C-alpha cells in the first residue's frame, strides 16, 4: 500500500463531483480494502458555486481558484485533473509530475497529443504513478485491460465505438430512418451533442482515443492530427438501407490494426459492420472496444462511454490502484519500433449518387480498373428518382488511396452528382 | 518487481503447453517489461510423453512425476497448477502456499469449493500471491476486472454465459432447429462435449464459476452445491420458437444478484434473454459476463471461454502481474456479511405440455392464483398435435418456490403430460 493519499482535484463539475461523491460515500469500505484517499482541496474557477458548496458541505476539503495552492502544497501527494483542454491542464499535469505528485486525469487530448513528453517526464520522476482510465470510453476499464491483460498476447486489431453521441445518432438514423440533421438537432436538444458538434461528428474525439489505444496495443506514438479521420456528416439514411441489404449496419469506429509485421494502420471512419459482429450489436450511447489478438482471438469490452458516474468510477479505479500500489508501469506500455501506414487497406463500400443513364456500370468499372480496384458487387435498391440514384459498389481488398482515386475520377463524370462516399467494411 | 520467477508447473497438456509456448516464444519481450519468468520444472504423470518432449526440446526445464520434486525445491518460487480436480490438485496448491510459493491455478472447482480454507491459508502466508484468472471464462479477464475495477462501485448483478459447450449447443438448436440430442451428439463428435456431458449440460461447470464471481462481486462465500442449478437437458426447439415470439432467445446463465440491501440470490438456469440484451447476442462457443452496477450501469466482457491459448493467456496474465507486483490482494476480495436467498425472485417462462381440452386456461389460472402468481401472458403457437400441445405462461414477479409449487400442482392434472418447465426471464 502507498499510505494515505491526499488529493488535490482540478475541476469539480460533472465528473469531479461524481469522484468526490464516490470517495466520500464509500469511505468506510474503501478504507477496509486499503484505500485511504481524501480530497484535501479542489481548484475551480468559481469558488462560490452553490452546487460546489453543497457538495463539500460537512467535509474538510478546501476550495481555491489558484493552481499553486495545490501544486505547491507538499502535503498533497496526488493530483486529479478534470479541467480538460491542453493549455492550463497541461501546465497543471506537468508541474504536478515535476513536483513528484501522482497524477490521475481524464484528459484524452492532453495524453494523445503530449504522450512523448509525458513519457519522458514520467521517466525522470520514477516515483510518480500516472492513471488515465477515464480518458477513453468512460466506464469501460479498457486502459487497465490493455495495460495488464495482453502482455503475453499479440494484438492484431483494436476497433471500437468510442463516441456515445455519434453512436446515439447513428442508432437513431438506423432504427427510425431519421435524417442526419434531425438526429443531430435531437441530440443537441437532449444535451448529448454540443452546439458546435464538430469534435463528435467529425471524429476528432475518437481520433484522440484511438491514438491512446494504439500506443498501448502496438507500442507506437501516433500523432492524433496524422490519423486519417472521417466523421459521420455525410452518412444518409440510404446508407443504412444498403448496409441492411449487406446484413450490416454503420458505426463510427476508431481502428488501429496491424498491416504488416512491423507496421500498423490507424484511422477513424464510419464503417460498414456486419450485424453478426459484436460491434454491430452495440446501440445508443454505449461504447465497445473489440480486440483481436493471437492468443485470445477476440475480446470485447462494452459499457457506458460517458456520464457522471461511469467516468467518475474510472477515476476512482485509478485512485484505488494507486492506493493499493497496483498501477502498471510504464503508464503507456512499452515503446516499439512500428511504422504507421496511413494508406490503409480494406474492403470498401462506395456510394455513388448519379443521374441514371446508359453505360454507367461500364464507366464505374473502367474507373475502378484504372485505380487497380477489383469490384466485389454492385447493389441497387429500387429507384424512385432517376435523377438522384444512389448506387453502391463494394470492392475487394484495396488501399484507401486507390479508392480515393477512383472516387475523385468518378466525381468528374457528368452524371455523377457529388463526390462518392466511401466507407471501409469491417 | 518481484525478481525472477522460477516456475514449477503441474500438468502440461493443452493449457500448460500453451503457457510454456507463450512464456518461451515471448521471452525477450516479457523481459523488456520486467517479467523474468522461467518454467524450471514440470510435473506430469507420463514423463515420456513424446509431445511433452517435443515441447521442452532445447529448454532447460526438468520433468518429473513426483510432486515433491517441485514442492520441496526451494529454488522454485511459483507453482502453476493445471491438473484439475480437487484431490491431488488441492494437496499441491495447499502445500505450495504453505511453502510460501506463489500459486497460479485454473482450477475452478478447487477455488469454488475451498475458498474459505484458501482465504485462511493465504492470510497465514501474506507473502504468497494467488492468481486464478484462468479459472472462469478462459480468455476473458473477468477475475482481474472484478478485483480492480469495481472497488468504488456497487455491483447489483453479475450474469454470464460461462460455458462454451452449452452455448454452442443452444445456438445450434436456435439457428438450425436441431434437437437437443442431435446437437449433443454433434458437440461430442467435435470434441466440444465430453462422453459424459453432465458437468456442462447439467450446469455444474457454471455453478463453480458463478460461486467464484459471487464472492468477488458481493463478498460472500457461496458453497457451489447450495446453488439452485438447472441444466439445459429439458430445453426443446419449441422453447426457442416461443422465445422468438417474445423477442428473445435462451441462454444458460450463471446469475448472482442483489435481492435486497443485505442479501443476494445465486442460481444457474437456462434463461429467456431478450435479443436486445447484449447477452442475447453472444452465440457459439463465446462467453460473456455482464455486470450491472451503481456507477457503471452496465459493463459486458465478451471473449473465448476456453481453448489452449485464450486460457493459457490468462495464466500468463497472472504470471505477468506476479512479476510486476500488481496482483490485487486479498485474492478473493473483501468478505462481507451478506445473506444468500436461494428462493430467488423473477419473471418466469413456464411451458406446460398438455392434451388440449376445455377449461385448461381456467385451471392454469386457478393454480397460478393458488401459488400467489400473477400471470403476465399466455402464449400459444399454432397447434399441430392436439394431444401434445406446448403452451407457455409468463408470470409477473414471483419467487421460484411459488413457480415450483404451481408447476407441481399443474403436473397432477390429468391433461398435463409432464412436469412443466420453468425458466427465469432476464
Contacts between the chains, C-beta under 8 A, distances in Angstrom:
chain1	res1	chain2	res2	distance
A	18	B	295	7.9
A	22	B	152	4.7
A	22	B	153	7.9
A	22	B	295	6.7
A	23	B	152	7.3
A	26	B	152	5.7
A	26	B	154	8.0
A	29	B	334	7.6
A	30	B	151	6.8
A	30	B	152	6.8
A	32	B	334	6.0
A	33	B	151	6.1
A	33	B	333	7.8
A	33	B	334	5.4
A	35	B	151	6.8
A	139	B	295	7.1
A	139	B	296	4.0
A	139	B	297	7.1
A	139	B	299	6.3
A	140	B	299	6.6
A	141	B	145	6.0
A	141	B	148	7.6
A	141	B	149	4.1
A	141	B	299	7.9
A	144	B	148	6.6
A	144	B	149	6.7
A	145	B	141	6.0
A	145	B	145	7.1
A	148	B	141	7.6
A	148	B	144	6.6
A	148	B	317	6.8
A	148	B	320	7.2
A	148	B	321	6.4
A	148	B	326	6.7
A	149	B	141	4.1
A	149	B	144	6.6
A	149	B	313	7.8
A	149	B	317	5.2
A	151	B	30	6.8
A	151	B	33	6.2
A	151	B	35	6.9
A	151	B	316	7.4
A	151	B	317	7.0
A	151	B	320	4.5
A	152	B	22	4.7
A	152	B	23	7.3
A	152	B	26	5.7
A	152	B	30	6.8
A	152	B	313	5.9
A	152	B	316	3.5
A	152	B	317	6.8
A	152	B	319	7.5
A	152	B	320	6.3
A	153	B	22	7.9
A	153	B	313	5.3
A	153	B	316	7.9
A	154	B	26	8.0
A	278	B	281	6.7
A	278	B	282	7.4
A	278	B	302	5.9
A	281	B	278	6.6
A	281	B	281	4.3
A	282	B	278	7.4
A	286	B	298	7.6
A	294	B	309	7.2
A	295	B	18	7.9
A	295	B	22	6.7
A	295	B	139	7.1
A	295	B	309	4.1
A	295	B	310	6.2
A	295	B	312	6.7
A	295	B	313	3.8
A	295	B	316	7.9
A	296	B	139	4.0
A	296	B	303	5.9
A	296	B	304	6.2
A	296	B	309	7.3
A	296	B	310	5.0
A	296	B	313	5.4
A	297	B	139	7.0
A	297	B	303	7.7
A	297	B	304	5.2
A	297	B	307	7.6
A	297	B	309	7.5
A	297	B	310	6.3
A	298	B	286	7.7
A	298	B	302	7.8
A	298	B	303	6.4
A	298	B	304	6.7
A	299	B	139	6.3
A	299	B	140	6.6
A	299	B	141	7.9
A	299	B	301	7.7
A	299	B	302	6.7
A	299	B	303	4.0
A	299	B	304	7.8
A	300	B	300	7.5
A	300	B	301	7.6
A	300	B	302	3.9
A	300	B	303	7.0
A	301	B	299	7.7
A	301	B	300	7.6
A	301	B	301	6.0
A	301	B	302	7.7
A	302	B	278	5.9
A	302	B	298	7.8
A	302	B	299	6.7
A	302	B	300	3.9
A	302	B	301	7.7
A	302	B	302	7.0
A	303	B	296	5.9
A	303	B	297	7.7
A	303	B	298	6.3
A	303	B	299	4.0
A	303	B	300	7.0
A	304	B	296	6.2
A	304	B	297	5.2
A	304	B	298	6.7
A	304	B	299	7.8
A	307	B	297	7.6
A	309	B	294	7.2
A	309	B	295	4.1
A	309	B	296	7.3
A	309	B	297	7.6
A	310	B	295	6.2
A	310	B	296	5.0
A	310	B	297	6.3
A	312	B	295	6.7
A	313	B	149	7.8
A	313	B	152	5.9
A	313	B	153	5.3
A	313	B	295	3.8
A	313	B	296	5.4
A	316	B	151	7.4
A	316	B	152	3.5
A	316	B	153	7.9
A	316	B	295	7.9
A	317	B	148	6.8
A	317	B	149	5.2
A	317	B	151	7.0
A	317	B	152	6.8
A	319	B	152	7.5
A	320	B	148	7.2
A	320	B	151	4.4
A	320	B	152	6.3
A	321	B	148	6.5
A	324	B	328	6.5
A	324	B	329	7.9
A	325	B	325	7.6
A	325	B	326	7.9
A	326	B	148	6.8
A	326	B	325	7.9
A	326	B	326	4.2
A	326	B	327	7.3
A	326	B	328	5.8
A	327	B	326	7.4
A	328	B	324	6.6
A	328	B	326	5.8
A	329	B	324	7.9
A	333	B	33	7.8
A	334	B	29	7.5
A	334	B	32	6.0
A	334	B	33	5.4
